[in-house]
Amino acid sequence: MGARTGQQYVEGLRRQPRDVWLRGKQVEDVTRQPAFVRPMQHIARLYDMQHDAALRDVLTYRSPSSGRPVGTAFMQPKDLQELKKRGAAFKLWAEATLGMMGRSPDFLNTTLAAFAEAKEVFGRIGPRFAENIVRYYEYVRENDLFLTHALITPQTDRSKSASEQSEELLHMGVVRETAEGLIIRGARMLATLGPIADEVIVYGLPGLKAGDERHAMSFAVPLATKGVRMICREPFDEGGRAAFDHPLATNFEESDALLIFNDVLVPWDRVFLHGNVAVANAMYSDSNLRNHTAHQTGVRGVVKLQVAVGVTMALAEAVKIDGFLHVQERLGRSLNSLELARSCIVRAEAELERTALGTVRPALAPLQALRAFLPRAYPEAIETLQTLGAGGLLMMPSAADFTGAVAADVNKYYQGAAGMPATDRVRLFKLAWDLAGDAFGMRQVQYERYYAGDPVRILAGNYLAYDKAECRALVKQALALAGDPQ
């Protein structure tokens, strides 16, 4: 098949009904559920972009196996030019969704490419597991599938390991092995965009303990598989809000779901890791996954930060507070954050790492710095937007007020500076509210804080893994200036 169109993506969802629950009711057809329709249409648009004559040379490359155009996110770059092309593809899709879709298809496409490149990590358990991950990567690449993932155990009792919970397999694990494959039971979260994805890949984060062997696994299955259930969180937009009032929430709502496995059969050829705690804990770092996924999330995060900073500047200009020194200082701080974030991407690409396989990957250190920086920089940018917007963010009329009996008053009293029409000012402030006040915007802030994991652990990990040789050498040089006591 190669690179899909948006229509092919939607038709694929329609052909594969899945067990999805929203507000206590089972969703009969996810392609017709109002809460999912507009986000699904934006995902479809991303697939259509791959066939746009002006964009396809960036968004696709020739498959090494079939020769057909496939998504650039699947690329295992061979040099700087290809690495930059992949970054440019990330940027195009991020801009198309204004950075608001944190789990667009390119994220897990990149993950699979990294796993396939690091097949030897999976091969530590047995050669068939290495073969499985490569085969699955190629299958997803050639069919251009959209994956979600589920990494985190339910927040039941965090003081206990997965194997110590109050109920057996409350946290997802293996019930038993069969000749056909593994029988899986239990729950995982957060399957972002799960209701409108094709398949789910499950793997874990480091932290498993001895005794957690039943929970040490990685596999993938179609979301239409018997026994797989998704329970969605309460949506921020049910599909009925006006786009004028909520331009972001009505378009980029990413449904998050609890993923439940009710004795699901996972065929052996879909199992990538099983029963080995040591390998499961090492997989995340030894596969160099972070180099690749942080490239995608970093590019997307920079675009999202750029949107937030741009809206804040536009708001300040609309009511002419941008001439005040303290406002300029806040805006300058946000711009500094944006430029620092951009610089991390440029450096990561320029200082690429070469592998024994003849491929390249972006440097980890600047990307790790970015992963720790964005969870602070984005909320700070939103706080600046909240501060400068002040009470104005709370006072915007609805779209209906512009056509109702109070239309004349609305047009008079909601105008901006320098003759800015009320419709333009209200539209801008509504956009700001979607980012800085609405439930959708608060989910976006929370997402940026935790999309890469606990920020405290990220910073601690940066310290532990950092190459400290240059810093220590300079300290040694400085200490030598003091000489010995007389």
N, C-alpha and C positions, 0 to 999 in steps of 0.2 A: 504493500500500500504506500509506504513512505509518508511524507507530511500530509496530514489530514486537512480537510476543510472544516469550517464551523458546522456546516450541515451534517457532515459525516459524524462529527463528534456528538451532536444532539441526537441523531438517529441511533447511534450506538447506545446512548442512555435509554432511549425509548424501547429498544429491543431487549434490554436487560433489566427488568424490574427488580427492585431491591427492597428489603424490609426496613423502611425508614419511618420514624415516628416523630410527629411535630404537634405540640400542644395536646398530647394524649390521643391523637388520632393517627392511623396509618395512612401514609401518603400513597395514593394509588399510582400516580405517574409524576415523577419528579420534574419532568419537562413541562408540566402544566401547573405545578404548585406555585402560586403567586410569589411566595417568599423566595423561591429559587430562580424564577424566570429571568430576571434582569442580570443577576450575577452569571447565570449560565450563558446568557447572550454575550456578555463581555468575554468570557472564556472562549466562546465560539469565535468572537472577533479576533482574538489572539491567533487562533488557528488559521483564520482567513488571511491574516497579515503575512503568513508564510507563502501565500500565493500572489501577493501584491508584487508587480514587476519592479517597483521601486525599492522593495524591502527584502525580497526573497534571497538575494545574494548574501545578505547579512544573517537572516533568520534560518537559513538552511545550508546544508553542505551535502556532498555526495556520500552516500553510505558506502563504507568500505566493503560491505558484503553484497549488496544488491545494486549499487550504483544509482539508486533513486535518491531524490532530495529528501533529507530527513532533518529534524530540528537541530539547530546549532548547539543547543544545550546538551545534547548527547555527545558532542565532540570531545575526544580525548586529544587536546592540543599537542602539536608536535613542535611548535616554535612560538615566538613572541607574537607574530602576526596572527596566528590562529587563536592564541589566548586573548588577544585584544578583540578579535572578531567575536569570540564568545561573550566577552564583556559588553560589546556593542549590542549584541542580541538581547542580553539581559536588560540593557537600558531601554531598548525599544519597547519591550513588553512592559517594563515597569512604568514607562511614561504613558503607555496606553491605558493603564489602570491607576495612574497617578500615585503609584507605589502603595496603594491601599489593599492590594491583594497579596498578602504575605506568602501565600502558598499557591501561586500560579504554577502551571505545569512544569516550567523550567527548573523549579527547585528540585523536585525528585528525579527529573531527567538527569540533572547534574549528579545527584546522589548515586544513581545507578551506574553512570559512567565511572565515578570514583570507585565504587565497589568492584566493578568488572576489572578495572585497572589493578586493583589490589586483591585479585582472586587468591593469591597465595595465603592471605590471612584466613579465608574461609577453608582453604585446602589443608590447614593445620588439623582439621578434624577428619578430613578424608577427601580424596581427589574428586569425588562426585559432587561435593558441595561447591568446590571451585568451578566445576563445569556448570553447575546449576545457575550460579550467579551470572556467569558470562552469557549463558543461553537466555536467561530471563532479560538481561540488559538488551540483548540483540532483538528479542521478541518485542519489547516495549518500544525500542527505537524504530523498528521497521513498521510497527502498527500505530506509532505516535499516540500511545495511550496516556491518559491523564491519571496520575496516582495521587492518593492521599497517604498519610502515614500515621501511625499511633505509637508513640515512644514511651508514654508516661503511664504509670500505674494509677488507679483511682486513689484519690486522697481520702483513704479510710483511716489507717493508723500508721502515720509516718515514723513512729518510734520503732516499728517492727519491720523486718524484711518481708519479702513477698511470701516466703514459705512459712512465716510465723503469724500470718493474719488469722482472724477469728474463724474464718471459714476457708476450707480447702479450695484453692484455685479461685478465690475472690479476685486475686490478681491473675491475669491470664497465664496459663501454663499448659503443659502437656498432660492429657489424661492417660494416654497410652500410645504405644507404637503399634501399627498394623502393617501388613504386607503392602498395603496401598499408600500408607503415609502416616502422618501424625494426627491424632484427635486432639483438638484444642478447645479449652473451655476457659471462661473468665472475661474480664473487661480491660480495655485500654482507652486512653484519651490522648490528645484531642484530635479527632479526625477532622481537621479543617477542610471545608468544601467536600467532605465525604459524600453527602447525598448526590452530588453531581460529578463525582469522579468515576473512573472506570474500575480501578483496582486499588487495593491497599497493600502497602509493604509494611511489615512489622519488624522492628529491631529495637534494641534497648540502649540505654545509656550506661556508662560504667557505674558500678556500685553494688553489683550482685555479690552475695556472700556464699560461703560453703553451706550447702543445704538448699540452695536456690537452683539446683540443676534443672528442675522441671520448668523453670522460668527463663532459662538461658536459651534463646532461640531467635531465629530470623527467618521470615518466610513471606510469601506474597500470594494473594488470592483475589479473584474478581469479587467486587462488592455484591454481585448477584448470587454468590455462593450460598447454598442452603445452610441455614444456621447462623449467618452473619446478620446482626441487627444494629441499627443506628438510632440512638435517641438524641434528638437535636436540642440544643439550648433554646430558650425563648428568643425568637428573632427580634431584631431591632426594627425591621421593616417587614410587614406582612404582604407587601406588594401593592398597598393602597395609598401610600403617602405621596404627596405631590413632589415632583422633582424640584420645583422652584423652592419649596420649603426645606427640602433635605436632598440636595444634589448628590452627596456622596453616599448617604445611607441607602438611598433608593437604587443605587447602581452597584455598589461594591460590598454589599453585605456578605461576609464569609461565614456561612453556617458552620458552627463547631459541633461535633457529635461525640457522644460516648459510644464506643465500639464494643459490642458484646458478641462473644463467640459461644454459641450453644452447641458444643460437641461437633465442631466443624472439622471435616476431613481435609487436611492439606496434603496433596500428593507429594511423594518424595522428590519429584523434580522441581517442586516449588519451595523446597526447604533449603536454606542456605547456611544455617547454623543450628546446632541442636545439642543440648545437654552438657556443654563445656563452659563452665563459669569463667575460667581464665581467658579463653578466646573471646567470649562475649564481652568481657570487661576491656579487653585490649582492642577490639574491633574498631572502636570509634577513633582512637589515635593511630593505630598501626595501619589503618587503611588510608590515612591522610585525607579522610573525608572532609575535615574542617577547611582545608585549603580550598576545596572546590565549592562547598556549599556556602562558605563565608564570602566567596567571590560573588555569588548570585545574591545572597541576602544583603551584602554590603552595597552593591550597585542599586538594588531596589530601595534600601534604606536611605541612600543619598537622595534619590528622586523624591521619596516621601518627605524627607527633611526640607528639600528644596520647595516643595509645595507649601509646607507649613510656613516657611520663612517668606515665601512670595505672597501668601495671603496676608500675613502680618504687615508687610510693607504696604500692600495695596490698601489695607484697612486704615493704616496711619495716614496715608496720602488722601484718602477719601474724606476724612474729617479734619485734615490739616493739623495733625499733631506731630507730623514728622519734622517740624522746624524746631521743636524743643530739644534741648541738649540731652536730657535724661532719656527721652524716647530714642534719639539717635544712638545713645550708648547701648540701650537694650537691643536695638536692631543690629548694631555693629557686632554685638556679642553673638547673636544668632548667625550672622554671616560668617563670623570666624569659625563657628562650629561646622557650618556647611563646607567651608574651604578645607578645614582639617580632615573632614570625612572624605572629601574628594581626593585629597592627597594620599590617604591610605590606599585607595584603589589604584592610583597611578603607581605608587611605589611597589605594591604587591605584584603588579604585572611586570614592571621594569626589572625587579629583582627576582624573577622567576626561578624556581628550582627545577633541575633536570632529574629525570628518573632513569633507572637502569633499563627501562622499556623503550627509551627513546622519546618519551613524552615529556611535557613540562606541566608545572602547576604553579599557581601564584604563591608568592612567599607567605608563610603563615604569620609571622610576627606582626606585620602591619594590619593584617586582617583580624587577628585576635585583638589588637588594640582597638580596631573599629567596632568589633563585637562588644567590647566593654564600654566604648564611648557612646554609641548610638542609644543604648538604654537610658543614658543620662541626658544626652543632647536633645533627643526628640521631646521628652517630657518638658525639658526646660524651654524649648521653642514654643510648645503649646502653652506653657505658663505665661510666656511673654505675650502671646496672642490673647490670652484671657485678661491679662493686666491692661493691655492697651485697648482692648475692646470694651472693658469695664461694663457699665450698666447697659450700654448700647446692645450688647449681645443678648440681653434679656428682654429687649423691648421691641423686637421686630414683629410686624404684622404678618398675617398669612397671605398666601397667594389670592385667596378669595376676597380679601379686603380691597384689592386693586380693582375689582369689578363690582363691588357692592355699593351700598348707600354711602359709605364713608370714603369712597375712592378719592374725592377731592381733598379731604383732610390728609389722607395718607400721602398723596402726591406732594402736598404742600409741606408737611411737617417732617417727612422722612427723607427729604432731599439732602445731598451731601454738599461739600464745599465746591466752589468754582463752578456752580451750575450743574453739578452731578444729579441726574434725575433720580427720583425716589426708587424707581424699579431697579436701577443699577446699584444704588447703595444697599437696598434691602437684600438684593441677590448676593452681594458680596458678604454682608453680615450673616446671612443664612449659611453661606459656605463656611464662614469662620465658626459659626455655632456648631455645624456638623463636625468640625475638627476639634473644637475646644469645649463643648458643653453637652452635646447630645450623647445618648448612650452609645451610639456608633463610634463617636470620637473617643470616648473613654475606653472602649474596647481596643481601639487602635493604640492608645497610650499604654494600656496594660500589655498588649501584644508586644510592643517594642521593648518594654521592660524585660519580658521573659521569653521572647521567641527563641533565644539561644541558650536558655537555661537560667539558673540562678546567677544574677550579676556578681554576687559576692564570690561564688565559686569560680566564675570566669576570671575575675581579677586575681584571685589567689592562684589559680592555675597559670595565669600569665607570669606571675612571679616565680612559681616553681619551675616552669619550663623555659624561662628566658635564658638566653646565652649571656651570662654575666661577665664574660672574660674581659671585654673592653672596659667596662666600668671598673672592674677590680684592678686592671692594669693602671688606670689613671689614678686610682686611690693609692696604689703602691708607689707610683711616681710622686704623688703629692706628699706622702708620708716620708719619702726619702729626703725631701727638702729639709725636714726637721733635724736630721742627723741623730747622733747618739747623745744622751745627756753627759755633760762634762762632770 
